[in-house]
């Protein structure tokens, strides 16, 4: 019987297969690396494009943030002006009420030469024909809900018998009346 030793042939075949597998592994690894590099390059270019778009959007938003800041400042200024207008309207309405009350109080013949209102203080200067006329005026004026206190600053008898008077009165502080300018004048009439 003839014996053939196939071991060297088998070893050569195994070495060829190993080399083939190593080449296949290297080729696969190389292909995988190329795919990874290509994917990385594509993702990197997309990321760069997104960053450029983000920078462009931020640059485009700069004028809007300035406009938003200006709008906020305008709103604050408008609120301040509206508050000032409401305070002015309240002051104006209160002045109309004081004068309306003053008109109803003057039932005696008086000559008012000066009428001044500063905040809640009212100053009146004038002439009265007699003490009774002045007292009637003071009594009528002090009966309303507008005046809290009346002080006689100066009272002087004139040569012709009339009285010069200088009065200061404090207005009752009332909460702001939120009327419009037209309402104040229509109610005064």
C-alpha positions as a Markdown table, in Angstrom:
| # | Residue | x | y | z |
|---|---|---|---|---|
| 1 | Unk | 0.0 | 0.0 | 0.0 |
| 2 | Unk | 1.2 | 3.2 | -0.9 |
| 3 | Unk | 1.2 | 6.0 | 1.6 |
| 4 | Unk | 1.1 | 9.5 | 0.6 |
| 5 | Unk | 1.8 | 12.2 | 3.1 |
| 6 | Unk | -0.7 | 14.9 | 2.5 |
| 7 | Unk | 0.4 | 17.0 | 5.5 |
| 8 | Unk | 2.6 | 19.4 | 3.6 |
| 9 | Unk | -0.1 | 19.9 | 1.0 |
| 10 | Unk | -2.6 | 20.6 | 3.7 |
| 11 | Unk | -0.3 | 23.0 | 5.4 |
| 12 | Unk | 0.2 | 24.9 | 2.1 |
| 13 | Unk | -3.5 | 25.0 | 1.6 |
| 14 | Unk | -4.0 | 26.2 | 5.1 |
| 15 | Unk | -1.4 | 28.9 | 4.6 |
| 16 | Unk | -3.0 | 30.0 | 1.4 |
| 17 | Unk | -6.4 | 30.1 | 3.0 |
| 18 | Unk | -4.9 | 32.2 | 5.9 |
| 19 | Unk | -3.2 | 34.6 | 3.5 |
| 20 | Unk | -6.5 | 34.8 | 1.6 |
| 21 | Unk | -8.4 | 35.4 | 4.8 |
| 22 | Unk | -5.8 | 38.0 | 5.9 |
| 23 | Unk | -6.1 | 39.8 | 2.5 |
| 24 | Unk | -9.9 | 39.6 | 2.8 |
| 25 | Unk | -9.7 | 41.0 | 6.3 |
| 26 | Unk | -7.3 | 43.8 | 5.2 |
| 27 | Unk | -9.6 | 44.6 | 2.2 |
| 28 | Unk | -12.7 | 44.7 | 4.5 |
| 29 | Unk | -10.9 | 46.7 | 7.1 |
| 30 | Unk | -9.7 | 49.1 | 4.4 |
| 31 | Unk | -13.2 | 49.4 | 2.9 |
| 32 | Unk | -14.7 | 49.9 | 6.3 |
| 33 | Unk | -12.1 | 52.7 | 7.0 |
| 34 | Unk | -12.9 | 54.4 | 3.7 |
| 35 | Unk | -16.6 | 54.2 | 4.4 |
| 36 | Unk | -16.0 | 55.6 | 7.9 |
| 37 | Unk | -13.8 | 58.4 | 6.5 |
| 38 | Unk | -16.4 | 59.2 | 3.8 |
| 39 | Unk | -19.2 | 59.3 | 6.4 |
| 40 | Unk | -17.1 | 61.4 | 8.7 |
| 41 | Unk | -16.3 | 63.8 | 5.8 |
| 42 | Unk | -20.0 | 64.0 | 4.9 |
| 43 | Unk | -21.1 | 64.6 | 8.5 |
| 44 | Unk | -18.3 | 67.2 | 9.0 |
| 45 | Unk | -19.4 | 69.1 | 5.9 |
| 46 | Unk | -23.0 | 69.0 | 7.1 |
| 47 | Unk | -21.9 | 70.2 | 10.6 |
| 48 | Unk | -19.9 | 73.0 | 9.0 |
| 49 | Unk | -22.9 | 74.0 | 6.8 |
| 50 | Unk | -25.2 | 74.0 | 9.9 |
| 51 | Unk | -22.7 | 76.2 | 11.9 |
| 52 | Unk | -22.5 | 78.6 | 9.0 |
| 53 | Unk | -26.3 | 78.7 | 8.8 |
| 54 | Unk | -26.5 | 79.2 | 12.6 |
| 55 | Unk | -24.0 | 82.1 | 12.3 |
| 56 | Unk | -26.0 | 83.7 | 9.5 |
| 57 | Unk | -29.2 | 83.3 | 11.4 |
| 58 | Unk | -27.7 | 84.9 | 14.5 |
| 59 | Unk | -26.4 | 87.7 | 12.4 |
| 60 | Unk | -29.8 | 88.2 | 10.9 |
| 61 | Unk | -31.3 | 88.2 | 14.4 |
| 62 | Unk | -29.1 | 91.1 | 15.6 |
| 63 | Unk | -31.3 | 93.8 | 14.1 |
| 64 | Unk | -34.4 | 92.1 | 15.6 |
| 65 | Unk | -32.8 | 92.0 | 19.0 |
| 66 | Unk | -32.1 | 95.7 | 18.7 |
| 67 | Unk | -35.7 | 96.3 | 17.6 |
| 68 | Unk | -37.0 | 94.1 | 20.5 |
| 69 | Unk | -34.9 | 96.1 | 22.9 |
| 70 | Unk | -36.1 | 99.4 | 21.4 |
| 71 | Unk | -39.7 | 98.1 | 21.6 |
| 72 | Unk | -39.3 | 97.2 | 25.2 |
| 73 | Unk | -37.9 | 100.7 | 26.0 |
| 74 | Unk | -40.8 | 102.3 | 24.0 |
| 75 | Unk | -43.3 | 100.2 | 26.0 |
| 76 | Unk | -41.7 | 101.3 | 29.3 |
| 77 | Unk | -41.7 | 104.9 | 28.2 |
| 78 | Unk | -45.3 | 104.6 | 27.0 |
| 79 | Unk | -46.4 | 103.1 | 30.3 |
| 80 | Unk | -44.6 | 106.0 | 32.1 |
| 81 | Unk | -46.2 | 108.6 | 29.9 |
| 82 | Unk | -49.7 | 106.9 | 30.4 |
| 83 | Unk | -49.1 | 106.9 | 34.2 |
| 84 | Unk | -48.1 | 110.6 | 34.0 |
| 85 | Unk | -51.2 | 111.4 | 31.9 |
| 86 | Unk | -53.4 | 109.6 | 34.3 |
| 87 | Unk | -51.9 | 111.5 | 37.2 |
| 88 | Unk | -52.3 | 114.7 | 35.2 |
| 89 | Unk | -55.9 | 113.8 | 34.4 |
| 90 | Unk | -56.6 | 113.1 | 38.1 |
| 91 | Unk | -55.0 | 116.4 | 39.1 |
| 92 | Unk | -57.1 | 118.2 | 36.4 |
| 93 | Unk | -60.3 | 116.4 | 37.5 |
| 94 | Unk | -59.6 | 117.3 | 41.1 |
| 95 | Unk | -59.0 | 120.9 | 40.1 |
| 96 | Unk | -62.3 | 121.0 | 38.2 |
| 97 | Unk | -64.0 | 119.6 | 41.3 |
| 98 | Unk | -62.4 | 122.2 | 43.6 |
| 99 | Unk | -63.4 | 125.0 | 41.3 |
| 100 | Unk | -66.9 | 123.6 | 40.8 |
| 101 | Unk | -67.3 | 123.4 | 44.6 |
| 102 | Unk | -65.9 | 127.0 | 44.9 |
| 103 | Unk | -68.4 | 128.3 | 42.4 |
| 104 | Unk | -71.3 | 126.8 | 44.4 |
| 105 | Unk | -69.8 | 128.3 | 47.6 |
| 106 | Unk | -69.7 | 131.8 | 46.3 |
| 107 | Unk | -73.2 | 133.1 | 47.1 |
| 108 | Unk | -72.1 | 136.5 | 48.5 |
| 109 | Unk | -70.6 | 139.2 | 46.3 |
| 110 | Unk | -66.8 | 138.4 | 46.5 |
| 111 | Unk | -64.0 | 139.6 | 44.3 |
| 112 | Unk | -61.4 | 136.9 | 43.9 |
| 113 | Unk | -58.1 | 138.3 | 42.6 |
| 114 | Unk | -55.9 | 135.2 | 42.9 |
| 115 | Unk | -56.7 | 131.5 | 42.8 |
| 116 | Unk | -53.8 | 129.0 | 42.9 |
| 117 | Unk | -53.7 | 125.3 | 43.4 |
| 118 | Unk | -50.5 | 123.5 | 44.1 |
| 119 | Unk | -50.8 | 119.7 | 44.8 |
| 120 | Unk | -53.4 | 119.6 | 47.5 |
| 121 | Unk | -53.1 | 123.2 | 48.7 |
| 122 | Unk | -55.4 | 125.9 | 47.5 |
| 123 | Unk | -54.6 | 129.6 | 47.9 |
| 124 | Unk | -57.3 | 132.2 | 47.4 |
| 125 | Unk | -56.8 | 136.0 | 47.6 |
| 126 | Unk | -59.6 | 138.5 | 47.2 |
| 127 | Unk | -61.9 | 141.1 | 48.6 |
| 128 | Unk | -65.2 | 140.7 | 50.5 |
| 129 | Unk | -67.7 | 143.5 | 51.1 |
| 130 | Unk | -68.1 | 142.5 | 54.8 |
| 131 | Unk | -67.2 | 140.0 | 57.4 |
| 132 | Unk | -70.6 | 138.3 | 57.0 |
| 133 | Unk | -70.0 | 137.8 | 53.3 |
| 134 | Unk | -66.6 | 136.2 | 53.9 |
| 135 | Unk | -68.1 | 134.0 | 56.7 |
| 136 | Unk | -70.9 | 132.9 | 54.4 |
| 137 | Unk | -68.4 | 132.0 | 51.7 |
| 138 | Unk | -66.2 | 130.1 | 54.2 |
| 139 | Unk | -69.2 | 128.2 | 55.6 |
| 140 | Unk | -70.5 | 127.2 | 52.2 |
| 141 | Unk | -67.1 | 126.2 | 50.9 |
| 142 | Unk | -66.2 | 124.1 | 53.9 |
| 143 | Unk | -69.4 | 122.1 | 53.9 |
| 144 | Unk | -68.4 | 119.9 | 50.9 |
| 145 | Unk | -66.3 | 116.9 | 50.6 |
| 146 | Unk | -63.4 | 118.6 | 48.8 |
| 147 | Unk | -61.9 | 120.9 | 51.5 |
| 148 | Unk | -60.4 | 119.5 | 54.7 |
| 149 | Unk | -59.1 | 122.6 | 56.4 |
| 150 | Unk | -59.2 | 126.4 | 55.7 |
| 151 | Unk | -56.7 | 128.8 | 57.2 |
| 152 | Unk | -57.0 | 132.5 | 57.2 |
| 153 | Unk | -53.5 | 133.7 | 56.4 |
| 154 | Unk | -54.3 | 137.4 | 56.2 |
| 155 | Unk | -57.3 | 139.5 | 56.9 |
| 156 | Unk | -57.1 | 143.2 | 56.4 |
| 157 | Unk | -59.8 | 145.9 | 56.6 |
| 158 | Unk | -59.6 | 148.3 | 53.7 |
| 159 | Unk | -60.4 | 152.1 | 53.7 |
| 160 | Unk | -63.6 | 151.6 | 51.8 |
| 161 | Unk | -64.9 | 149.1 | 54.4 |
| 162 | Unk | -64.2 | 145.9 | 52.4 |
| 163 | Unk | -62.0 | 143.1 | 53.6 |
| 164 | Unk | -58.8 | 141.8 | 51.9 |
| 165 | Unk | -58.4 | 138.1 | 52.6 |
| 166 | Unk | -55.8 | 135.6 | 51.9 |
| 167 | Unk | -56.9 | 132.0 | 52.5 |
| 168 | Unk | -55.1 | 128.6 | 52.3 |
| 169 | Unk | -57.1 | 125.4 | 52.2 |
| 170 | Unk | -56.1 | 121.8 | 52.1 |
| 171 | Unk | -57.9 | 119.5 | 49.8 |
| 172 | Unk | -59.0 | 116.1 | 51.0 |
| 173 | Unk | -56.8 | 113.6 | 49.4 |
| 174 | Unk | -59.0 | 111.3 | 47.3 |
| 175 | Unk | -57.9 | 108.2 | 45.4 |
| 176 | Unk | -57.3 | 108.9 | 41.7 |
| 177 | Unk | -60.4 | 109.3 | 39.7 |
| 178 | Unk | -59.8 | 107.5 | 36.4 |
| 179 | Unk | -62.0 | 109.8 | 34.2 |
| 180 | Unk | -61.2 | 111.1 | 30.8 |
| 181 | Unk | -60.6 | 114.7 | 30.2 |
| 182 | Unk | -64.0 | 115.0 | 28.4 |
| 183 | Unk | -65.9 | 113.4 | 31.3 |
| 184 | Unk | -64.4 | 115.8 | 33.8 |
| 185 | Unk | -65.5 | 118.9 | 31.8 |
| 186 | Unk | -68.9 | 117.4 | 30.9 |
| 187 | Unk | -69.6 | 116.7 | 34.6 |
| 188 | Unk | -68.5 | 120.2 | 35.5 |
| 189 | Unk | -71.2 | 121.7 | 33.3 |
